[in-house]
Amino acid sequence: MKATITVLGIAAATLALPAAAQMNMSAFYVGAGVGQSKFKDACGGLPAGASCDDKDTALRLFGGYQVNRNFAAEVGYHDLGEVKASAFGATASAKANVWELNGLGLFPVANQFGVYGKLGLHHGELKDGSSESGNGWSWGAGLQWDIMPQLALRGEFQRYLKVAGESDAKVDVLGLNAIWRFR
């Protein structure tokens, strides 16, 4: 089985080389972001007197390719932070992160400003003493300001559904991202 996957991977890479040679390098970009995550419904069902902090700092690294003026594809890593709860002297916490693949629909509204929507898939991991992982969908929307041809800033909201395993854990992120285009 591994040999078959290896052979198919090599064949796909070989066939993709001519297309990759024709790609416009100026359409590639990298980015980083910071934001605030909120673990939805993480604090529900706790006993009276319990405390819960379901918000944390989220950090993001990503890269993308601008296919045309209105469409881009991105791949990235998002550290969603940690949720913490305590009750009667006991504490518990869970950390979450995702690897993601997103498609972006971009719509310029003025010279340097635009809006976008995004839809993607992610592979998430939730660690709370044990580790649970799974796949899910994400969606989001935001505003983009092109400060100069190479540099842009984005303000965005993104929701991750089913972050890990069988749980229905949702995480929302409100963030600010910086993008550097290779032009």
DAFENMO-V151444 format. One record per residue. RES is the residue in one letter. SS is DSSP state (2 for helix, 1 for strand, 0 for the rest). OMEGA is omega in whole degrees, 0 to 359 (* if undefined). Layout:
((RES | SS | OMEGA) (RES | SS | OMEGA))
//
This chain:
((M | 0 | 179) (K | 2 | 179) (A | 2 | 179) (T | 2 | 179) (I | 2 | 178) (T | 2 | 180) (V | 2 | 179) (L | 2 | 177) (G | 2 | 179) (I | 2 | 179) (A | 2 | 180) (A | 2 | 179) (A | 2 | 180) (T | 2 | 179) (L | 2 | 181) (A | 2 | 182) (L | 2 | 179) (P | 2 | 179) (A | 2 | 179) (A | 2 | 180) (A | 2 | 181) (Q | 0 | 182) (M | 0 | 179) (N | 0 | 182) (M | 2 | 181) (S | 2 | 180) (A | 2 | 178) (F | 1 | 176) (Y | 1 | 174) (V | 1 | 180) (G | 1 | 177) (A | 1 | 182) (G | 1 | 176) (V | 1 | 180) (G | 1 | 177) (Q | 1 | 178) (S | 1 | 174) (K | 1 | 179) (F | 1 | 184) (K | 1 | 175) (D | 0 | 181) (A | 0 | 184) (C | 0 | 179) (G | 0 | 176) (G | 0 | 178) (L | 0 | 180) (P | 0 | 177) (A | 0 | 181) (G | 0 | 179) (A | 0 | 175) (S | 1 | 182) (C | 1 | 176) (D | 1 | 183) (D | 0 | 179) (K | 1 | 178) (D | 1 | 177) (T | 1 | 178) (A | 1 | 179) (L | 1 | 186) (R | 1 | 171) (L | 1 | 181) (F | 1 | 175) (G | 1 | 183) (G | 1 | 177) (Y | 1 | 178) (Q | 1 | 183) (V | 1 | 175) (N | 1 | 184) (R | 0 | 187) (N | 0 | 181) (F | 1 | 176) (A | 1 | 175) (A | 1 | 182) (E | 1 | 171) (V | 1 | 183) (G | 1 | 177) (Y | 1 | 180) (H | 1 | 172) (D | 1 | 186) (L | 1 | 178) (G | 1 | 191) (E | 1 | 171) (V | 1 | 183) (K | 1 | 177) (A | 1 | 175) (S | 1 | 178) (A | 1 | 174) (F | 0 | 177) (G | 0 | 178) (A | 1 | 178) (T | 1 | 177) (A | 1 | 177) (S | 1 | 177) (A | 1 | 178) (K | 1 | 181) (A | 1 | 172) (N | 1 | 179) (V | 1 | 165) (W | 1 | 188) (E | 1 | 174) (L | 1 | 186) (N | 1 | 168) (G | 1 | 181) (L | 1 | 171) (G | 1 | 186) (L | 1 | 178) (F | 1 | 178) (P | 1 | 179) (V | 0 | 177) (A | 0 | 183) (N | 0 | 185) (Q | 0 | 185) (F | 1 | 177) (G | 1 | 174) (V | 1 | 179) (Y | 1 | 172) (G | 1 | 180) (K | 1 | 178) (L | 1 | 184) (G | 1 | 175) (L | 1 | 177) (H | 1 | 170) (H | 1 | 185) (G | 1 | 177) (E | 1 | 179) (L | 1 | 181) (K | 1 | 178) (D | 0 | 188) (G | 0 | 170) (S | 0 | 182) (S | 1 | 181) (E | 1 | 180) (S | 1 | 180) (G | 1 | 182) (N | 1 | 180) (G | 1 | 179) (W | 1 | 169) (S | 1 | 176) (W | 1 | 180) (G | 1 | 179) (A | 1 | 180) (G | 1 | 178) (L | 1 | 180) (Q | 1 | 177) (W | 1 | 177) (D | 1 | 183) (I | 0 | 174) (M | 0 | 185) (P | 0 | 182) (Q | 0 | 190) (L | 1 | 176) (A | 1 | 174) (L | 1 | 177) (R | 1 | 167) (G | 1 | 186) (E | 1 | 170) (F | 1 | 176) (Q | 1 | 177) (R | 1 | 175) (Y | 1 | 179) (L | 0 | 179) (K | 0 | 184) (V | 0 | 182) (A | 0 | 170) (G | 0 | 183) (E | 0 | 181) (S | 0 | 178) (D | 0 | 184) (A | 0 | 177) (K | 1 | 176) (V | 1 | 175) (D | 1 | 177) (V | 1 | 172) (L | 1 | 189) (G | 1 | 176) (L | 1 | 182) (N | 1 | 173) (A | 1 | 182) (I | 1 | 174) (W | 1 | 179) (R | 1 | 178) (F | 0 | 180) (R | 0 | *))
//
